[in-house]
C-alpha cells in the first residue's frame, strides 16, 4: 500500500529534480513593481535586442509589455532581465521596489499569508523582500518563511535550498533558535525528498531547540512533529507515535491548525501501521475535519487517500475506491505532481484487489512516470514493485521478475534497506506461490540481510513518505 505521510513542514543537497507546478494553477501571479522605463533603459544600455533579452525563456512580447509598463514581471523574470542586461536588481526596483515598510511588519505579513493558506503569495512577497533588502539577517528570516511556503506547495528542493542558506547565516550569527527553525525546515524538505538524512536533521534541530532556556514550546512542538514524520518514514511507528503525541501534549502552544491536522494525519497512519485501526480512524477524521474547515484542497486530497488506505485495510473496498478516486481527482484539479505517485499506487492496489489488472497496470505505470519526473527514486522503485505484482497476477512471470529486479536496484541506489527487505518478502511470497521454494527462501534471506537481522520474520510495513 502506498501511504502518504503528511509533510513535515511546520515551523540541502538537492539530489532530485523538482517539477514546479505552474502558477496558472493557483491563479494569476503578483508582479513586481519596477521603476518605469528601467527595463528598456537596461536593454538599450546593454546593446541588446528584445530577442536577445528574451532568449528561449521568455517571449519577446512579454519583455515588450514589461518595458512599456503593460505588465509587471515576476521576480524570476526580473532576475533574468537583470542578469542578461548586467544590472543589479536595485536598478529596476528603485524607490518603487525598495522595502520602505518596517522589516518586522513585512515578515509578519509573509507569515500571515502562510498561516492563512496562501503560500504562493507568501513566496512572492518573500522573494521581493530578499531581492530588495541588503540586510542579511532580514533576508535569512525571509528564507525561513520561503522554505516553509515551498514545502507547503510541495517544492522540497527549493525549500531545502532556502532553509540551508538561512541556517548557515543563523549558525554564524549564533542565533540558536532560528538555526533550529531553519534546520527543522531542512528536515521537513528532506522527508519529502525521501532522504534518509531527514531523521538526523530533525533530531539535531530538536536538540538545538531544547538547549535553550526556557525551551520555546511552539518550536519544540513543531520539531517533534517533524521528528515523528521522519521516524514514520523509516517505519519506526512506535517512535513516530511517541514524538507526535508529545507534540500534541506540548501543543496547547500549537496555534497553526494546519500543523495540528498534519499531526493527526500522521498519527492516523502510524496507528494504522501498528494495526490499531480504531485509533487510526479517530485521528483520520480529526485531520479531515480541520482540512474541510480550512478548505485546504491539497491536504483534503492527501487525507482522502489516507482514508482510502484505512478503509481498504478494514475490508471496505467500495468506499476505499471512492475516497481514492476523490483524492486523485483533487490532485488533478489542482495540477499537483508532488505526492501524486502515492495516490496512483493506492489506486493500482485497489484495482488489483478488484482484479481489474489492465486498469491497475495503467495506474502503476502512471505512478512510475510521475515519480520519474519528480526525481522520486524510491517511489519509482515502489511503483515497479506494483507493476511486478500486477504482472504476476496476470501470469507474466518474466515481466514480474524484471520489475522486481529493477525495483531492488533502485532501492539499493537510494540506500533504503527497509524498502528492500519489505519488498523482497513480497517477492518471496510470489515465488512461493509459483512453487519456487528455493527462490523464495533466498529472497527471505536477502530481506533479513538488508535489515541486518537474523530474525525469522520480516515486518510488512507499507511505504510512508512525508
Residue, then its C-alpha position, 0 to 999 in steps of 0.5 A: x500500500x502506498x501511504x502518504x505521510x503528511x509533510x513535515x513542514x511546520x515551523x540541502x543537497x538537492x539530489x532530485x529534480x523538482x517539477x514546479x507546478x505552474x502558477x496558472x494553477x493557483x491563479x494569476x501571479x503578483x508582479x513586481x513593481x519596477x521603476x518605469x522605463x528601467x527595463x528598456x533603459x537596461x536593454x538599450x544600455x546593454x546593446x541588446x535586442x528584445x530577442x536577445x533579452x528574451x532568449x528561449x525563456x521568455x517571449x519577446x512580447x512579454x519583455x515588450x509589455x514589461x518595458x512599456x509598463x503593460x505588465x509587471x514581471x515576476x521576480x524570476x523574470x526580473x532576475x533574468x532581465x537583470x542578469x542578461x542586461x548586467x544590472x543589479x536588481x536595485x536598478x529596476x526596483x528603485x524607490x518603487x521596489x525598495x522595502x520602505x515598510x518596517x522589516x518586522x511588519x513585512x515578515x509578519x505579513x509573509x507569515x500571515x499569508x502562510x498561516x492563512x493558506x496562501x503560500x504562493x503569495x507568501x513566496x512572492x512577497x518573500x522573494x521581493x523582500x530578499x531581492x530588495x533588502x541588503x540586510x542579511x539577517x532580514x533576508x535569512x528570516x525571509x528564507x525561513x518563511x520561503x522554505x516553509x511556503x515551498x514545502x507547503x506547495x510541495x517544492x522540497x528542493x527549493x525549500x531545502x535550498x532556502x532553509x540551508x542558506x538561512x541556517x548557515x547565516x543563523x549558525x554564524x550569527x549564533x542565533x540558536x533558535x532560528x538555526x533550529x527553525x531553519x534546520x527543522x525546515x531542512x528536515x521537513x524538505x528532506x522527508x519529502x525528498x525521501x532522504x534518509x538524512x531527514x531523521x538526523x536533521x530533525x533530531x539535531x534541530x530538536x536538540x538545538x531547540x531544547x538547549x535553550x532556556x526556557x525551551x520555546x514550546x511552539x518550536x519544540x512542538x513543531x520539531x517533534x512533529x517533524x521528528x515523528x514524520x521522519x521516524x514514520x518514514x523509516x517505519x519506526x511507528x512506535x517512535x513516530x507515535x511517541x514524538x507526535x503525541x508529545x507534540x500534541x501534549x506540548x501543543x496547547x502552544x500549537x496555534x497553526x491548525x494546519x500543523x495540528x491536522x498534519x499531526x493527526x494525519x500522521x498519527x492516523x497512519x502510524x496507528x494504522x501501521x501498528x494495526x490499531x485501526x480504531x485509533x487510526x480512524x479517530x485521528x483520520x477524521x480529526x485531520x479531515x475535519x480541520x482540512x474541510x474547515x480550512x478548505x485546504x484542497x491539497x491536504x483534503x486530497x492527501x487525507x482522502x487517500x489516507x482514508x482510502x488506505x484505512x478503509x481498504x485495510x478494514x475490508x471496505x473496498x467500495x468506499x476505499x475506491x471512492x475516497x481514492x478516486x476523490x483524492x486523485x481527482x483533487x490532485x488533478x484539479x489542482x495540477x499537483x505532481x508532488x505526492x501524486x505517485x502515492x495516490x496512483x499506487x493506492x489506486x493500482x492496489x485497489x484495482x488489483x484487489x478488484x482484479x481489474x489488472x489492465x486498469x491497475x497496470x495503467x495506474x502503476x505505470x502512471x505512478x512510475x512516470x510521475x515519480x520519474x519526473x519528480x526525481x522520486x527514486x524510491x517511489x519509482x522503485x515502489x511503483x515497479x514493485x506494483x507493476x511486478x505484482x500486477x504482472x504476476x497476477x496476470x501470469x507474466x512471470x518474466x515481466x514480474x521478475x524484471x520489475x522486481x529486479x529493477x525495483x531492488x536496484x533502485x532501492x539499493x541506489x537510494x540506500x533504503x534497506x527497509x524498502x528492500x527487505x519489505x519488498x523482497x518478502x513480497x517477492x518471496x511470497x510470489x515465488x512461493x506461490x509459483x512453487x519456487x521454494x528455493x527462490x523464495x527462501x533466498x529472497x527471505x534471506x536477502x530481506x533479513x540481510x538488508x535489515x541486518x537481522x537474523x530474525x525469522x520474520x520480516x515486518x510488512x510495513x507499507x511505504x510512508x513518505x512525508 
